[in-house]
Amino acid sequence: MPRFYTGAGDAGYSGLIGGSKLPKSGEIFEAIGSVDELNSAIGVAITNSTDEHLGDMLQNVQNKLFIIGAELASVAHGGAMPAKSIDKESVTDLERGIEELSSGLPELKKFVLPGGSVSGSYLHLARAVCRRAERSVIRAGTGEKPIANPEAVRYLNRLSSFLFVAALYINRKEGVEEQNPTY
C-alpha cells in the first residue's frame, strides 16, 4: 500500500520544484495554497452544476489553475518556468467565456447578493476565493524578484469576473434569480 505522507514538512518547511525549502508560513505557500483552495472550490461547483457545457469550461479553468500552482512552485527562488504556462490566449479564452455566458443575461442595475441555486452559490463562493487567491499571488510576486507570471495574475483577475457571470448564468438557467439589494 502506498504511503500518502512523508513527514518531510513536520518542521514547518516545505519544498518547491527545484529543491528550495522554505517556511510553510511564507507568502509563496500562501499563494500556492490559495490557488489550490480555489481549484477545490471550483471542483465543488462542477460537482453541483446542472450544465454540462459550463462544467467543461470550469474543468478547463481547473487545468489552468494547476498550471498557475506549478508556475508559482517552480519560479519561486530561481526555478525554471514549467513547460506549460498561462499566456495571453488563456486570458482571451476566459473573456470569450464571459461574453458567451453573459449574452442572455439582463443588464445589472443593482448589486447582487451571492446566492441563488446551489450551483450558483458555489460559483459565487469560488469567485470570492478567487479574489483572495489573486491577492495572495500578487503579494507573493512583490519584492526584489517578482515570481508571478503577469498573465497568471491577469487570468485570476478575469477568472473572478467569469465566475460571477457563471453564477448569474446558472441561476438564470435554473430559474433562481439572486437577490438584488438597492444599494
MOBEL-V592831 format. One record per residue. OMEGA is omega as a letter, one per 30 degrees, with the letter a starting at -180 (none if undefined). BURIAL is + if it has 9 or more other ideal C-beta (glycine too) atoms within 8 Angstrom, else -. Layout:
omega = <OMEGA,OMEGA>
burial = <BURIAL,BURIAL>
This chain:
omega = <a,l,l,l,l,a,a,a,a,a,l,l,l,a,l,l,a,l,l,l,a,l,l,a,a,a,a,l,l,l,a,l,l,l,l,l,l,l,l,l,l,l,l,l,l,a,a,a,l,a,a,a,l,l,l,l,a,l,l,l,l,l,l,l,l,l,l,l,l,l,a,a,a,a,a,l,l,l,a,l,l,a,l,l,l,a,a,l,l,l,l,l,l,l,l,l,l,a,a,a,a,a,a,a,l,l,l,l,a,l,a,l,l,l,a,l,l,a,l,l,l,l,l,l,l,l,l,l,l,l,l,l,l,l,l,l,l,l,a,a,l,a,a,a,l,a,a,l,a,l,l,l,l,l,l,l,l,a,l,l,l,a,l,l,l,l,l,a,a,l,l,a,a,l,l,l,l,l,a,l,a,l,none>
burial = <-,-,-,-,-,-,-,-,+,-,-,-,+,+,-,+,-,+,-,+,-,+,-,+,-,-,-,+,+,+,+,+,+,+,+,+,+,+,+,-,+,+,+,+,+,+,-,-,+,-,+,-,-,+,+,-,+,+,+,+,+,+,-,+,+,+,+,+,+,+,+,+,+,+,+,+,-,-,+,-,-,+,-,-,+,+,-,-,-,+,+,-,+,+,+,-,+,+,-,-,+,+,-,-,+,-,-,-,-,-,-,+,-,+,-,+,+,-,+,+,+,+,+,+,+,+,+,+,+,+,+,+,+,+,-,+,+,+,+,+,+,-,-,-,-,-,+,+,+,-,+,+,+,+,+,+,+,+,+,+,+,+,+,+,+,+,+,+,+,+,+,+,-,+,-,-,-,+,-,+,-,-,->
